[in-house]
Amino acid sequence: MPRELSALVVPLRGLLETTGDLFQPYRLVDGDGVAVGPASAFFAELAACGRPATTQRSYGMDLLRWFRFLWTVEVVWDQATRVEARDFCCWLQAAVKPARPHWRSPAGVPGSGVAPVAERVNAVTGKPSRGDRYQAATVAHCESVMRCFYDFHLEAGTGPMLNPFPLSRHRGPGRGQAHRNPMEPFTGLRSGRYRPKVVTRAPRCIPDERFDALFAQLGSHRDRALVAFWVSTGARASELLGAAVADADPGQQLITVMRKGTRVLQPLPAAPDAFVWLRLYQAQLSELVPAGRDEPLWRTLRRPFRALSYDAARAMFTRANAALGSNWSLHDLRHTAAYRMARDPQMPLADVQWVLGHAHLSTTQRYLNPVTEDVITGVLAFHARRRDRGPAAPPAPGYRAESLQILFGGSTS
């Protein structure tokens, strides 16, 4: 019998909790607090493959959504079929994200949760704001993780005989992509059957005047130093936040970060003003925090002085955005640094690739595309020049004025 997905309510059962274990940093538990065995085995496989803790957390959130759906429809995980996989992907594309109240808001107070909002375009940045639905990229990532999860248990002999998340069917007989053009890049094999279409969006660059206004809203030397390093080095937010005191070298104008994918230490050149703000921030906390070389470089500004987390840095940037009515993200600072370096004629693109840590040069070539704001400004200037170029040349004799009026409009005299 088909399920009524529009009326399906999935309770927030279970939890993805941290364990503090080096080899298995996350654990998936059900509503009774019991660890889910298939998920634990999958996490052990990810750890053996060298996947970082951030990857395990991302995969764990997808597994949590899947198991919550199975618990609601009362289907055991190893008895799930393609019907459950299809219904899960359909439900995920139409479901409303759960509203979690802020920890400072008391429980039961109206308005303490997150109000559902529709996706709309920000008037300042031109970026669409996040609505109350799951993004297509989230659904596609969840479908890929589920297929990988069941492939692992299929090989181990602990799961169903067929993967509930199949690949798409071939269109036409023969081998897939047998007659593709060898001059075009290889797009890979078949994708998931229930994988939604994901639109590739161009990276967003913060214009210089917008960045100056955003920088003026920062309220501390630490925040100014962080933003100055992000926009001058092109490092990811998590990479810079993981730096230690010894990683900053003002004499060489270098700061060393650990790359997200390869876990390799790489020194990155930074702007001189970033080290000026860093020195002011360090002088502010010189007598309040330990001065060891292995101590965290970035700390909170309130007691107890803990290492600054990603969520705290994002909240700082969100407050600066709220003052301007914008919705820039921390990753937009990396895009801004990439655009600035790629558009410099004296900066080779291979050097930009090394600074950004891209594995392929084609990824760095995205920053050679024109910025949306520059294109809009250029097209508006084109229309202004067309308007101010003066009256048009008179038509050749022999044409009727009323015919030219209908064809071109305006005055033909």
MILOBA-397478 format. One record per residue (C-alpha): z, y, x; residue number from 1. Coordinates in Angstrom, 1 decimal. Layout:
N
site z = Z, y = Y, x = X, nr = NUM
...
This chain:
413
site z = 0.0, y = 0.0, x = 0.0, nr = 1
site z = -0.8, y = 3.5, x = 1.4, nr = 2
site z = 2.1, y = 5.6, x = 2.3, nr = 3
site z = 2.7, y = 9.0, x = 0.7, nr = 4
site z = 2.9, y = 11.0, x = 4.0, nr = 5
site z = 3.1, y = 14.4, x = 2.3, nr = 6
site z = 6.6, y = 13.5, x = 0.9, nr = 7
site z = 7.8, y = 11.6, x = 3.9, nr = 8
site z = 11.0, y = 13.0, x = 5.4, nr = 9
site z = 11.8, y = 11.8, x = 8.9, nr = 10
site z = 15.5, y = 12.3, x = 9.7, nr = 11
site z = 16.6, y = 13.4, x = 13.2, nr = 12
site z = 18.0, y = 10.0, x = 14.2, nr = 13
site z = 18.5, y = 9.0, x = 17.8, nr = 14
site z = 18.6, y = 11.1, x = 20.9, nr = 15
site z = 17.1, y = 11.4, x = 24.3, nr = 16
site z = 20.1, y = 11.9, x = 26.6, nr = 17
site z = 20.5, y = 12.5, x = 30.3, nr = 18
site z = 22.3, y = 9.8, x = 32.3, nr = 19
site z = 22.7, y = 11.4, x = 35.7, nr = 20
site z = 21.2, y = 8.3, x = 37.3, nr = 21
site z = 18.7, y = 8.9, x = 40.1, nr = 22
site z = 16.5, y = 6.0, x = 39.1, nr = 23
site z = 16.7, y = 6.4, x = 35.3, nr = 24
site z = 17.5, y = 10.0, x = 34.5, nr = 25
site z = 16.9, y = 9.7, x = 30.7, nr = 26
site z = 17.8, y = 7.1, x = 28.1, nr = 27
site z = 16.7, y = 6.8, x = 24.5, nr = 28
site z = 19.4, y = 5.8, x = 22.0, nr = 29
site z = 19.2, y = 5.1, x = 18.3, nr = 30
site z = 21.4, y = 6.6, x = 15.5, nr = 31
site z = 24.3, y = 4.4, x = 16.5, nr = 32
site z = 24.3, y = 5.4, x = 20.1, nr = 33
site z = 22.8, y = 2.1, x = 21.3, nr = 34
site z = 20.1, y = 2.3, x = 24.0, nr = 35
site z = 16.6, y = 1.3, x = 22.9, nr = 36
site z = 15.7, y = -1.6, x = 25.2, nr = 37
site z = 11.8, y = -1.3, x = 25.1, nr = 38
site z = 12.1, y = 2.4, x = 26.0, nr = 39
site z = 14.5, y = 1.6, x = 28.9, nr = 40
site z = 12.1, y = -0.9, x = 30.3, nr = 41
site z = 9.3, y = 1.6, x = 30.1, nr = 42
site z = 11.4, y = 4.3, x = 31.9, nr = 43
site z = 12.1, y = 1.8, x = 34.7, nr = 44
site z = 8.3, y = 1.2, x = 35.0, nr = 45
site z = 7.7, y = 5.0, x = 35.2, nr = 46
site z = 10.4, y = 5.4, x = 37.9, nr = 47
site z = 8.9, y = 2.6, x = 39.9, nr = 48
site z = 5.5, y = 4.3, x = 39.7, nr = 49
site z = 7.0, y = 7.5, x = 41.2, nr = 50
site z = 6.9, y = 9.6, x = 38.1, nr = 51
site z = 9.3, y = 12.6, x = 38.3, nr = 52
site z = 12.2, y = 13.2, x = 35.9, nr = 53
site z = 10.2, y = 15.8, x = 34.1, nr = 54
site z = 7.5, y = 13.3, x = 33.3, nr = 55
site z = 10.1, y = 10.8, x = 32.0, nr = 56
site z = 11.6, y = 13.5, x = 29.8, nr = 57
site z = 8.1, y = 14.4, x = 28.4, nr = 58
site z = 7.3, y = 10.7, x = 27.7, nr = 59
site z = 10.8, y = 10.2, x = 26.2, nr = 60
site z = 10.3, y = 12.9, x = 23.6, nr = 61
site z = 7.1, y = 11.3, x = 22.5, nr = 62
site z = 8.9, y = 7.9, x = 22.2, nr = 63
site z = 11.7, y = 9.5, x = 20.2, nr = 64
site z = 9.2, y = 10.9, x = 17.7, nr = 65
site z = 7.6, y = 7.5, x = 17.4, nr = 66
site z = 10.8, y = 5.5, x = 16.9, nr = 67
site z = 12.1, y = 8.0, x = 14.4, nr = 68
site z = 8.9, y = 7.4, x = 12.4, nr = 69
site z = 9.3, y = 3.7, x = 12.6, nr = 70
site z = 13.0, y = 3.8, x = 11.6, nr = 71
site z = 12.0, y = 5.9, x = 8.6, nr = 72
site z = 9.2, y = 3.5, x = 7.4, nr = 73
site z = 11.4, y = 0.5, x = 8.3, nr = 74
site z = 9.0, y = -1.2, x = 10.7, nr = 75
site z = 10.1, y = -2.9, x = 13.9, nr = 76
site z = 8.4, y = -1.5, x = 17.0, nr = 77
site z = 6.8, y = -4.8, x = 18.0, nr = 78
site z = 5.4, y = -5.4, x = 14.5, nr = 79
site z = 3.7, y = -2.0, x = 14.2, nr = 80
site z = 0.0, y = -2.2, x = 13.5, nr = 81
site z = -2.8, y = 0.3, x = 13.6, nr = 82
site z = -1.9, y = 1.4, x = 10.1, nr = 83
site z = 1.4, y = 2.7, x = 11.4, nr = 84
site z = -0.3, y = 4.3, x = 14.3, nr = 85
site z = -2.8, y = 6.0, x = 12.0, nr = 86
site z = -0.1, y = 7.2, x = 9.6, nr = 87
site z = 2.0, y = 8.4, x = 12.5, nr = 88
site z = -0.8, y = 10.6, x = 13.9, nr = 89
site z = -1.6, y = 11.9, x = 10.5, nr = 90
site z = 2.0, y = 12.7, x = 9.8, nr = 91
site z = 2.4, y = 14.4, x = 13.2, nr = 92
site z = -0.5, y = 16.7, x = 12.6, nr = 93
site z = 0.9, y = 17.9, x = 9.3, nr = 94
site z = 4.7, y = 17.7, x = 9.9, nr = 95
site z = 6.9, y = 20.7, x = 10.3, nr = 96
site z = 8.8, y = 20.8, x = 13.6, nr = 97
site z = 12.5, y = 20.3, x = 13.1, nr = 98
site z = 14.5, y = 23.6, x = 13.1, nr = 99
site z = 17.5, y = 23.4, x = 15.5, nr = 100
site z = 20.2, y = 26.0, x = 15.1, nr = 101
site z = 21.1, y = 28.0, x = 18.2, nr = 102
site z = 24.3, y = 27.0, x = 19.9, nr = 103
site z = 25.8, y = 30.4, x = 19.4, nr = 104
site z = 25.2, y = 30.4, x = 15.7, nr = 105
site z = 27.9, y = 28.7, x = 13.6, nr = 106
site z = 26.9, y = 25.6, x = 11.6, nr = 107
site z = 26.2, y = 26.2, x = 8.0, nr = 108
site z = 25.5, y = 29.9, x = 8.3, nr = 109
site z = 22.3, y = 31.0, x = 6.5, nr = 110
site z = 19.7, y = 32.0, x = 9.0, nr = 111
site z = 21.3, y = 30.1, x = 11.9, nr = 112
site z = 18.3, y = 27.9, x = 12.2, nr = 113
site z = 14.7, y = 28.7, x = 13.2, nr = 114
site z = 12.8, y = 30.1, x = 10.3, nr = 115
site z = 9.3, y = 28.5, x = 9.8, nr = 116
site z = 6.6, y = 30.9, x = 10.8, nr = 117
site z = 2.8, y = 30.6, x = 10.6, nr = 118
site z = 0.7, y = 30.7, x = 13.7, nr = 119
site z = -0.8, y = 34.2, x = 14.2, nr = 120
site z = -2.2, y = 36.3, x = 17.0, nr = 121
site z = 0.0, y = 38.7, x = 18.9, nr = 122
site z = -1.2, y = 42.3, x = 18.7, nr = 123
site z = -0.2, y = 43.1, x = 22.3, nr = 124
site z = -1.3, y = 40.0, x = 24.2, nr = 125
site z = -4.0, y = 38.5, x = 21.9, nr = 126
site z = -2.4, y = 35.1, x = 22.3, nr = 127
site z = -1.6, y = 33.0, x = 19.3, nr = 128
site z = 2.1, y = 32.6, x = 18.7, nr = 129
site z = 3.6, y = 29.2, x = 18.1, nr = 130
site z = 3.9, y = 28.2, x = 14.5, nr = 131
site z = 6.1, y = 25.7, x = 12.8, nr = 132
site z = 3.6, y = 22.8, x = 13.3, nr = 133
site z = 2.9, y = 20.6, x = 16.2, nr = 134
site z = 0.1, y = 21.7, x = 18.5, nr = 135
site z = -3.0, y = 19.6, x = 18.9, nr = 136
site z = -2.1, y = 19.1, x = 22.6, nr = 137
site z = 1.3, y = 17.7, x = 21.6, nr = 138
site z = -0.3, y = 15.2, x = 19.2, nr = 139
site z = -2.9, y = 14.2, x = 21.8, nr = 140
site z = -0.2, y = 13.7, x = 24.5, nr = 141
site z = 1.9, y = 11.7, x = 22.1, nr = 142
site z = -1.0, y = 9.4, x = 21.3, nr = 143
site z = -1.7, y = 8.8, x = 25.0, nr = 144
site z = 1.9, y = 8.0, x = 25.8, nr = 145
site z = 2.1, y = 5.5, x = 22.9, nr = 146
site z = -1.0, y = 3.7, x = 24.0, nr = 147
site z = 0.4, y = 3.5, x = 27.6, nr = 148
site z = 3.8, y = 2.3, x = 26.2, nr = 149
site z = 2.2, y = -0.6, x = 24.3, nr = 150
site z = -0.2, y = -1.4, x = 27.2, nr = 151
site z = 2.9, y = -1.9, x = 29.4, nr = 152
site z = 4.6, y = -4.3, x = 26.9, nr = 153
site z = 1.3, y = -6.0, x = 26.3, nr = 154
site z = 1.0, y = -6.9, x = 29.9, nr = 155
site z = 4.6, y = -7.9, x = 30.1, nr = 156
site z = 4.3, y = -10.1, x = 27.1, nr = 157
site z = 7.1, y = -8.4, x = 25.2, nr = 158
site z = 5.1, y = -6.5, x = 22.7, nr = 159
site z = 2.5, y = -7.1, x = 20.0, nr = 160
site z = -0.7, y = -9.0, x = 20.7, nr = 161
site z = -2.8, y = -5.9, x = 19.9, nr = 162
site z = -2.2, y = -2.3, x = 20.9, nr = 163
site z = -1.5, y = -0.3, x = 17.7, nr = 164
site z = -3.1, y = 2.7, x = 19.4, nr = 165
site z = -6.7, y = 1.6, x = 20.1, nr = 166
site z = -9.5, y = 3.3, x = 21.9, nr = 167
site z = -12.4, y = 4.9, x = 20.1, nr = 168
site z = -15.4, y = 2.7, x = 19.1, nr = 169
site z = -18.6, y = 2.9, x = 21.1, nr = 170
site z = -21.5, y = 4.6, x = 19.3, nr = 171
site z = -24.5, y = 2.4, x = 19.8, nr = 172
site z = -24.9, y = -0.9, x = 21.7, nr = 173
site z = -24.4, y = -1.3, x = 25.4, nr = 174
site z = -22.1, y = 0.0, x = 27.9, nr = 175
site z = -20.4, y = 3.4, x = 27.3, nr = 176
site z = -22.0, y = 6.4, x = 29.0, nr = 177
site z = -24.6, y = 4.1, x = 30.6, nr = 178
site z = -27.3, y = 6.8, x = 30.4, nr = 179
site z = -25.3, y = 9.9, x = 31.3, nr = 180
site z = -26.8, y = 12.5, x = 33.6, nr = 181
site z = -25.5, y = 11.9, x = 37.2, nr = 182
site z = -25.7, y = 15.6, x = 37.9, nr = 183
site z = -23.1, y = 16.3, x = 35.3, nr = 184
site z = -19.4, y = 15.7, x = 35.9, nr = 185
site z = -18.0, y = 12.4, x = 34.7, nr = 186
site z = -15.9, y = 12.8, x = 31.6, nr = 187
site z = -14.1, y = 9.5, x = 31.8, nr = 188
site z = -14.2, y = 6.5, x = 29.5, nr = 189
site z = -13.4, y = 6.3, x = 25.8, nr = 190
site z = -10.5, y = 8.3, x = 24.4, nr = 191
site z = -8.0, y = 7.3, x = 21.8, nr = 192
site z = -9.3, y = 6.6, x = 18.3, nr = 193
site z = -6.6, y = 8.7, x = 16.7, nr = 194
site z = -6.5, y = 11.4, x = 19.4, nr = 195
site z = -7.2, y = 14.9, x = 17.9, nr = 196
site z = -9.7, y = 17.3, x = 19.4, nr = 197
site z = -8.0, y = 19.7, x = 21.9, nr = 198
site z = -9.5, y = 23.1, x = 22.4, nr = 199
site z = -9.5, y = 24.1, x = 26.1, nr = 200
site z = -8.3, y = 27.7, x = 26.2, nr = 201
site z = -9.0, y = 30.1, x = 29.0, nr = 202
site z = -6.1, y = 31.1, x = 31.2, nr = 203
site z = -4.4, y = 34.4, x = 30.1, nr = 204
site z = -4.0, y = 37.2, x = 32.7, nr = 205
site z = -1.5, y = 40.0, x = 32.2, nr = 206
site z = -3.3, y = 43.3, x = 32.7, nr = 207
site z = -1.8, y = 45.6, x = 35.4, nr = 208
site z = -0.6, y = 48.3, x = 33.0, nr = 209
site z = 1.0, y = 45.6, x = 30.7, nr = 210
site z = 2.6, y = 44.0, x = 33.7, nr = 211
site z = 4.1, y = 47.3, x = 34.8, nr = 212
site z = 5.6, y = 47.8, x = 31.4, nr = 213
site z = 7.0, y = 44.3, x = 31.3, nr = 214
site z = 8.5, y = 44.6, x = 34.8, nr = 215
site z = 10.2, y = 47.8, x = 33.8, nr = 216
site z = 12.1, y = 45.9, x = 31.0, nr = 217
site z = 13.8, y = 43.5, x = 33.5, nr = 218
site z = 17.5, y = 44.3, x = 33.8, nr = 219
site z = 18.6, y = 42.9, x = 37.1, nr = 220
site z = 17.5, y = 42.6, x = 40.7, nr = 221
site z = 17.4, y = 38.8, x = 40.3, nr = 222
site z = 15.0, y = 39.0, x = 37.4, nr = 223
site z = 12.8, y = 41.5, x = 39.3, nr = 224
site z = 12.8, y = 39.3, x = 42.4, nr = 225
site z = 11.9, y = 36.2, x = 40.3, nr = 226
site z = 9.0, y = 37.9, x = 38.6, nr = 227
site z = 7.7, y = 39.4, x = 41.8, nr = 228
site z = 7.7, y = 36.0, x = 43.5, nr = 229
site z = 6.0, y = 34.4, x = 40.5, nr = 230
site z = 3.2, y = 36.9, x = 40.3, nr = 231
site z = 2.6, y = 37.1, x = 44.1, nr = 232
site z = 2.8, y = 33.4, x = 45.1, nr = 233
site z = 1.3, y = 31.7, x = 42.0, nr = 234
site z = 4.1, y = 29.1, x = 42.1, nr = 235
site z = 5.1, y = 27.3, x = 38.9, nr = 236
site z = 8.3, y = 28.4, x = 37.3, nr = 237
site z = 10.1, y = 25.1, x = 38.0, nr = 238
site z = 8.9, y = 25.1, x = 41.6, nr = 239
site z = 10.4, y = 28.5, x = 42.4, nr = 240
site z = 13.6, y = 27.8, x = 40.6, nr = 241
site z = 14.2, y = 24.8, x = 42.8, nr = 242
site z = 14.2, y = 26.7, x = 46.0, nr = 243
site z = 17.3, y = 26.9, x = 48.3, nr = 244
site z = 18.6, y = 29.7, x = 50.4, nr = 245
site z = 16.9, y = 28.3, x = 53.5, nr = 246
site z = 13.5, y = 28.2, x = 51.8, nr = 247
site z = 13.2, y = 32.0, x = 51.9, nr = 248
site z = 11.9, y = 33.4, x = 55.2, nr = 249
site z = 11.6, y = 37.2, x = 55.0, nr = 250
site z = 10.5, y = 37.5, x = 58.6, nr = 251
site z = 7.4, y = 35.5, x = 58.0, nr = 252
site z = 7.1, y = 36.6, x = 54.3, nr = 253
site z = 7.1, y = 33.0, x = 53.2, nr = 254
site z = 9.0, y = 31.0, x = 50.6, nr = 255
site z = 8.9, y = 27.2, x = 50.6, nr = 256
site z = 8.6, y = 25.3, x = 47.3, nr = 257
site z = 8.3, y = 21.7, x = 46.3, nr = 258
site z = 5.1, y = 21.0, x = 44.5, nr = 259
site z = 5.3, y = 19.6, x = 41.0, nr = 260
site z = 2.9, y = 16.7, x = 41.4, nr = 261
site z = 2.9, y = 15.6, x = 45.0, nr = 262
site z = 6.6, y = 16.5, x = 45.7, nr = 263
site z = 5.4, y = 18.0, x = 49.0, nr = 264
site z = 7.1, y = 21.1, x = 50.6, nr = 265
site z = 4.6, y = 23.9, x = 51.0, nr = 266
site z = 5.3, y = 27.4, x = 52.3, nr = 267
site z = 3.7, y = 30.2, x = 50.2, nr = 268
site z = 3.1, y = 33.8, x = 51.3, nr = 269
site z = 4.7, y = 36.4, x = 49.0, nr = 270
site z = 4.5, y = 40.2, x = 48.6, nr = 271
site z = 6.9, y = 42.4, x = 50.6, nr = 272
site z = 8.4, y = 43.9, x = 47.5, nr = 273
site z = 9.5, y = 40.5, x = 46.3, nr = 274
site z = 11.7, y = 40.1, x = 49.4, nr = 275
site z = 13.1, y = 43.6, x = 48.9, nr = 276
site z = 14.3, y = 42.7, x = 45.4, nr = 277
site z = 15.5, y = 39.3, x = 46.8, nr = 278
site z = 17.7, y = 41.1, x = 49.4, nr = 279
site z = 19.1, y = 43.4, x = 46.7, nr = 280
site z = 20.0, y = 40.4, x = 44.6, nr = 281
site z = 21.6, y = 38.6, x = 47.5, nr = 282
site z = 23.7, y = 41.6, x = 48.4, nr = 283
site z = 24.9, y = 41.8, x = 44.8, nr = 284
site z = 26.3, y = 38.2, x = 45.0, nr = 285
site z = 27.2, y = 38.1, x = 48.7, nr = 286
site z = 30.9, y = 37.8, x = 48.2, nr = 287
site z = 30.8, y = 35.8, x = 45.0, nr = 288
site z = 28.8, y = 32.6, x = 45.8, nr = 289
site z = 28.7, y = 30.3, x = 48.8, nr = 290
site z = 26.4, y = 31.3, x = 51.6, nr = 291
site z = 25.2, y = 27.8, x = 52.8, nr = 292
site z = 21.6, y = 27.2, x = 53.6, nr = 293
site z = 21.4, y = 24.4, x = 51.1, nr = 294
site z = 22.8, y = 26.4, x = 48.2, nr = 295
site z = 20.6, y = 27.3, x = 45.3, nr = 296
site z = 18.7, y = 30.5, x = 45.8, nr = 297
site z = 18.7, y = 31.5, x = 42.2, nr = 298
site z = 22.0, y = 31.6, x = 40.2, nr = 299
site z = 23.3, y = 32.9, x = 37.0, nr = 300
site z = 24.8, y = 36.4, x = 36.9, nr = 301
site z = 27.9, y = 35.4, x = 35.0, nr = 302
site z = 30.9, y = 33.3, x = 36.0, nr = 303
site z = 30.8, y = 30.4, x = 36.7, nr = 304
site z = 27.8, y = 31.1, x = 39.0, nr = 305
site z = 25.7, y = 28.0, x = 38.4, nr = 306
site z = 22.2, y = 27.3, x = 39.5, nr = 307
site z = 19.6, y = 29.1, x = 37.3, nr = 308
site z = 17.9, y = 26.6, x = 34.9, nr = 309
site z = 14.4, y = 26.9, x = 33.5, nr = 310
site z = 15.7, y = 27.6, x = 30.0, nr = 311
site z = 17.8, y = 30.5, x = 31.2, nr = 312
site z = 14.9, y = 32.0, x = 33.1, nr = 313
site z = 12.6, y = 31.6, x = 30.0, nr = 314
site z = 15.3, y = 33.3, x = 27.9, nr = 315
site z = 15.4, y = 36.2, x = 30.3, nr = 316
site z = 11.6, y = 36.6, x = 30.1, nr = 317
site z = 11.7, y = 36.3, x = 26.3, nr = 318
site z = 14.1, y = 39.2, x = 26.1, nr = 319
site z = 11.7, y = 41.4, x = 28.1, nr = 320
site z = 8.9, y = 40.3, x = 25.9, nr = 321
site z = 10.8, y = 41.2, x = 22.7, nr = 322
site z = 11.2, y = 44.8, x = 23.9, nr = 323
site z = 7.4, y = 45.1, x = 24.1, nr = 324
site z = 6.5, y = 43.0, x = 21.1, nr = 325
site z = 4.5, y = 40.6, x = 23.4, nr = 326
site z = 4.6, y = 36.8, x = 23.9, nr = 327
site z = 3.7, y = 36.4, x = 27.5, nr = 328
site z = 5.0, y = 33.1, x = 29.1, nr = 329
site z = 6.3, y = 32.3, x = 32.5, nr = 330
site z = 3.1, y = 30.4, x = 33.2, nr = 331
site z = 1.0, y = 33.5, x = 32.5, nr = 332
site z = 2.5, y = 34.9, x = 35.7, nr = 333
site z = 0.9, y = 32.1, x = 37.6, nr = 334
site z = -2.4, y = 32.7, x = 35.9, nr = 335
site z = -2.1, y = 36.4, x = 36.7, nr = 336
site z = -1.6, y = 35.7, x = 40.4, nr = 337
site z = -4.6, y = 33.3, x = 40.4, nr = 338
site z = -6.9, y = 35.9, x = 38.8, nr = 339
site z = -5.8, y = 38.6, x = 41.2, nr = 340
site z = -6.5, y = 36.4, x = 44.2, nr = 341
site z = -9.8, y = 34.9, x = 42.9, nr = 342
site z = -11.2, y = 38.3, x = 42.1, nr = 343
site z = -10.6, y = 39.7, x = 45.6, nr = 344
site z = -14.0, y = 39.4, x = 47.5, nr = 345
site z = -12.2, y = 38.9, x = 50.8, nr = 346
site z = -10.1, y = 36.0, x = 49.5, nr = 347
site z = -12.0, y = 32.6, x = 49.7, nr = 348
site z = -11.7, y = 30.4, x = 46.7, nr = 349
site z = -10.6, y = 27.5, x = 48.9, nr = 350
site z = -7.6, y = 29.5, x = 50.0, nr = 351
site z = -6.7, y = 30.2, x = 46.4, nr = 352
site z = -6.9, y = 26.5, x = 45.7, nr = 353
site z = -4.5, y = 25.8, x = 48.5, nr = 354
site z = -2.0, y = 28.5, x = 47.3, nr = 355
site z = -2.1, y = 27.2, x = 43.7, nr = 356
site z = -1.9, y = 23.5, x = 44.8, nr = 357
site z = -4.9, y = 22.3, x = 42.8, nr = 358
site z = -6.3, y = 18.9, x = 43.7, nr = 359
site z = -9.8, y = 19.9, x = 42.7, nr = 360
site z = -11.8, y = 23.1, x = 43.3, nr = 361
site z = -13.2, y = 22.9, x = 39.8, nr = 362
site z = -9.7, y = 23.7, x = 38.5, nr = 363
site z = -9.5, y = 26.8, x = 40.5, nr = 364
site z = -13.0, y = 27.9, x = 39.4, nr = 365
site z = -11.6, y = 28.6, x = 36.0, nr = 366
site z = -10.2, y = 31.9, x = 37.3, nr = 367
site z = -13.7, y = 33.1, x = 38.2, nr = 368
site z = -14.5, y = 33.5, x = 34.5, nr = 369
site z = -14.2, y = 37.0, x = 33.1, nr = 370
site z = -10.9, y = 38.1, x = 31.5, nr = 371
site z = -11.0, y = 38.6, x = 27.8, nr = 372
site z = -9.7, y = 42.1, x = 28.0, nr = 373
site z = -12.4, y = 43.1, x = 30.6, nr = 374
site z = -15.2, y = 41.6, x = 28.5, nr = 375
site z = -14.0, y = 43.5, x = 25.4, nr = 376
site z = -13.8, y = 46.8, x = 27.4, nr = 377
site z = -17.2, y = 46.3, x = 28.8, nr = 378
site z = -18.9, y = 45.5, x = 25.5, nr = 379
site z = -17.2, y = 48.6, x = 23.9, nr = 380
site z = -18.5, y = 50.7, x = 26.7, nr = 381
site z = -22.0, y = 49.3, x = 26.2, nr = 382
site z = -21.9, y = 50.3, x = 22.5, nr = 383
site z = -20.7, y = 53.8, x = 23.5, nr = 384
site z = -23.5, y = 54.2, x = 25.9, nr = 385
site z = -26.0, y = 53.1, x = 23.2, nr = 386
site z = -24.5, y = 55.6, x = 20.8, nr = 387
site z = -24.6, y = 58.5, x = 23.3, nr = 388
site z = -28.0, y = 57.9, x = 24.8, nr = 389
site z = -29.6, y = 60.4, x = 22.4, nr = 390
site z = -32.1, y = 60.2, x = 19.6, nr = 391
site z = -34.6, y = 57.4, x = 19.6, nr = 392
site z = -38.3, y = 58.0, x = 20.4, nr = 393
site z = -40.5, y = 58.9, x = 17.5, nr = 394
site z = -42.5, y = 56.1, x = 16.0, nr = 395
site z = -46.2, y = 55.8, x = 16.7, nr = 396
site z = -48.4, y = 57.5, x = 14.1, nr = 397
site z = -49.7, y = 55.4, x = 11.2, nr = 398
site z = -46.4, y = 53.8, x = 10.0, nr = 399
site z = -45.0, y = 54.8, x = 6.7, nr = 400
site z = -41.6, y = 56.5, x = 6.8, nr = 401
site z = -40.1, y = 54.5, x = 3.9, nr = 402
site z = -41.0, y = 51.2, x = 5.6, nr = 403
site z = -39.3, y = 52.2, x = 8.9, nr = 404
site z = -36.3, y = 53.3, x = 6.8, nr = 405
site z = -35.9, y = 49.8, x = 5.3, nr = 406
site z = -36.6, y = 48.0, x = 8.6, nr = 407
site z = -34.4, y = 50.1, x = 11.0, nr = 408
site z = -32.2, y = 52.2, x = 8.7, nr = 409
site z = -31.2, y = 55.8, x = 9.4, nr = 410
site z = -33.5, y = 58.6, x = 9.9, nr = 411
site z = -37.0, y = 58.0, x = 11.2, nr = 412
site z = -38.1, y = 61.6, x = 11.6, nr = 413
